[in-house]
Amino acid sequence: MTDQPRRVLVTGAAGRLGRAVLDVLAARGVPATGLDLRDPGGLPADRVVTADAGDTAAVREALDGVDAVVHLAAIPAPSLGTPEEVFCGNTRATFVVLEEAGAAGVRRAVVASSFSVLGLPWASTLRHPAYVPVDESLPLQNEDPYGLSKQVDEATAEMMARRYAMAVVALRFPLLGGPGDKFDKTVARYADDPGSGAKELWTYLDTRDAALACWLGLTRPFEGYHAAFVTAPTTLAAQPTEELVERFHPGSERRAPMPGRAVPVDLGVAERLLGFSAQHPYPVAVPDEREAEAS
Ligand SMILES: NC(=O)c1ccc[n+]([C@@H]2O[C@H](COP(=O)([O-])OP(=O)(O)OC[C@H]3O[C@@H](n4cnc5c(N)ncnc54)[C@H](O)[C@@H]3O)[C@@H](O)[C@H]2O)c1
């Protein structure tokens, strides 16, 4: 581990993941500055800046005393704004936050990327990955402004790592949530219609595990720029992964076995770079278990 950061700037602090990251920092006694367009009150941060992450002066002010950044502020889906708002807003925020952080001497940044960077989840038709398990070298196929914003965010992060000799990791999060939250509905939907998860490759991650990955990104010893998929090791679908892939992505090259409900994502970078493994698996009932419960 590197030393704990002295103070962390969390952008998007009022969002679902932002709050979870603030909780992780508070639990470890690390002071936090939150930055968000809105301040709902009650955030576990001793400083909250209400501003756009694309506002240079506000970001500069928010960076006071900060030595590490978790940049989460973004419009998190292409449907939540106009194409210009989603692409231009997200990419401007990432550029400004990392440029100001680098210039201020910040040595470490964690950036929220997304599984959507692949171009599969928001595509108008079912696109197929060139190979499975997918990894960080997979060619991208974006046709939507959100996926492209994450592609550009990753390029910005890589450039800033070089420009300022910062250690930067872009975490490619899948669907985030938790039990009693959207996972319950997603599991039920996949049970009725497994094809409805094919664009996401049936991936998910508990928001608490996503926050843990951010913490590891702040504290594990590494240099330079990295992108890493961080997902749960299994899917939200009850069916075996090999069957799902054969049915919905029959042309994708198989590069490794995907036993049982193993996620069709190579998690090697997250394990080696961050020492990450998900701690909060969602309890998907597979058919045999359901039958056993019924009898
Ligand atoms: N939720 C998911 O399933 C998911 C999946 C993959 C990646 N991500 C990424 O993780 C990050 C956090 O997502 P979340 O689920 O917490 O989303 P969220 O919508 O709950 O929170 C995002 C927060 O960012 C703020 N924000 C947006 N644009 C801003 C700007 N320009 N300046 C300042 N604040 C701004 C919003 O006010 C909001 O509070 C995002 O970058 C998102 O793209 C989320």
Ligand as a Chemical Component Dictionary entry (heavy atoms), coordinates in Angstrom:
data_LIG
# 
_chem_comp.id                   LIG 
_chem_comp.type                 NON-POLYMER 
_chem_comp.pdbx_formal_charge   0 
_chem_comp.three_letter_code    LIG 
# 
loop_
_chem_comp_atom.comp_id 
_chem_comp_atom.atom_id 
_chem_comp_atom.alt_atom_id 
_chem_comp_atom.type_symbol 
_chem_comp_atom.charge 
_chem_comp_atom.model_Cartn_x 
_chem_comp_atom.model_Cartn_y 
_chem_comp_atom.model_Cartn_z 
_chem_comp_atom.pdbx_ordinal 
LIG N1  N1  N 0  -24.603 3.598  -11.733 1  
LIG C1  C1  C 0  -24.085 2.763  -12.599 2  
LIG O1  O1  O 0  -24.653 1.685  -12.845 3  
LIG C2  C2  C 0  -22.775 3.104  -13.288 4  
LIG C3  C3  C 0  -22.211 2.132  -14.132 5  
LIG C4  C4  C 0  -20.997 2.409  -14.766 6  
LIG C5  C5  C 0  -20.368 3.622  -14.542 7  
LIG N2  N2  N 1  -20.940 4.562  -13.731 8  
LIG C6  C6  C 0  -20.233 5.848  -13.546 9  
LIG O2  O2  O 0  -19.979 6.031  -12.164 10 
LIG C7  C7  C 0  -20.053 7.416  -11.853 11 
LIG C8  C8  C 0  -21.011 7.644  -10.698 12 
LIG O3  O3  O 0  -22.282 7.171  -11.079 13 
LIG P1  P1  P 0  -23.534 7.160  -10.072 14 
LIG O4  O4  O 0  -24.230 5.880  -10.258 15 
LIG O5  O5  O -1 -23.108 7.561  -8.709  16 
LIG O6  O6  O 0  -24.417 8.304  -10.759 17 
LIG P2  P2  P 0  -25.383 9.360  -10.043 18 
LIG O7  O7  O 0  -26.230 9.948  -11.138 19 
LIG O8  O8  O 0  -26.057 8.756  -8.867  20 
LIG O9  O9  O 0  -24.358 10.457 -9.516  21 
LIG C9  C9  C 0  -23.662 11.328 -10.364 22 
LIG C10 C10 C 0  -23.479 12.640 -9.597  23 
LIG O10 O10 O 0  -22.664 13.494 -10.391 24 
LIG C11 C11 C 0  -23.226 14.796 -10.355 25 
LIG N3  N3  N 0  -22.807 15.448 -11.586 26 
LIG C12 C12 C 0  -23.112 15.104 -12.858 27 
LIG N4  N4  N 0  -22.490 15.920 -13.719 28 
LIG C13 C13 C 0  -21.776 16.802 -12.960 29 
LIG C14 C14 C 0  -20.921 17.887 -13.257 30 
LIG N5  N5  N 0  -20.652 18.236 -14.525 31 
LIG N6  N6  N 0  -20.349 18.546 -12.236 32 
LIG C15 C15 C 0  -20.606 18.211 -10.953 33 
LIG N7  N7  N 0  -21.398 17.189 -10.598 34 
LIG C16 C16 C 0  -21.978 16.489 -11.613 35 
LIG C17 C17 C 0  -24.737 14.605 -10.249 36 
LIG O11 O11 O 0  -25.360 15.755 -9.667  37 
LIG C18 C18 C 0  -24.815 13.368 -9.363  38 
LIG O12 O12 O 0  -24.924 13.702 -7.978  39 
LIG C19 C19 C 0  -20.418 8.135  -13.142 40 
LIG O13 O13 O 0  -19.237 8.618  -13.750 41 
LIG C20 C20 C 0  -21.036 7.045  -14.001 42 
LIG O14 O14 O 0  -20.908 7.314  -15.376 43 
LIG C21 C21 C 0  -22.124 4.319  -13.091 44 
# 
loop_
_chem_comp_bond.comp_id 
_chem_comp_bond.atom_id_1 
_chem_comp_bond.atom_id_2 
_chem_comp_bond.value_order 
_chem_comp_bond.pdbx_ordinal 
LIG N1  C1  SING 1  
LIG C1  O1  DOUB 2  
LIG C1  C2  SING 3  
LIG C2  C3  SING 4  
LIG C2  C21 DOUB 5  
LIG C3  C4  DOUB 6  
LIG C4  C5  SING 7  
LIG C5  N2  DOUB 8  
LIG N2  C6  SING 9  
LIG N2  C21 SING 10 
LIG C6  O2  SING 11 
LIG C6  C20 SING 12 
LIG O2  C7  SING 13 
LIG C7  C8  SING 14 
LIG C7  C19 SING 15 
LIG C8  O3  SING 16 
LIG O3  P1  SING 17 
LIG P1  O4  DOUB 18 
LIG P1  O5  SING 19 
LIG P1  O6  SING 20 
LIG O6  P2  SING 21 
LIG P2  O7  DOUB 22 
LIG P2  O8  SING 23 
LIG P2  O9  SING 24 
LIG O9  C9  SING 25 
LIG C9  C10 SING 26 
LIG C10 O10 SING 27 
LIG C10 C18 SING 28 
LIG O10 C11 SING 29 
LIG C11 N3  SING 30 
LIG C11 C17 SING 31 
LIG N3  C12 SING 32 
LIG N3  C16 SING 33 
LIG C12 N4  DOUB 34 
LIG N4  C13 SING 35 
LIG C13 C14 SING 36 
LIG C13 C16 DOUB 37 
LIG C14 N5  SING 38 
LIG C14 N6  DOUB 39 
LIG N6  C15 SING 40 
LIG C15 N7  DOUB 41 
LIG N7  C16 SING 42 
LIG C17 O11 SING 43 
LIG C17 C18 SING 44 
LIG C18 O12 SING 45 
LIG C19 O13 SING 46 
LIG C19 C20 SING 47 
LIG C20 O14 SING 48 
# 
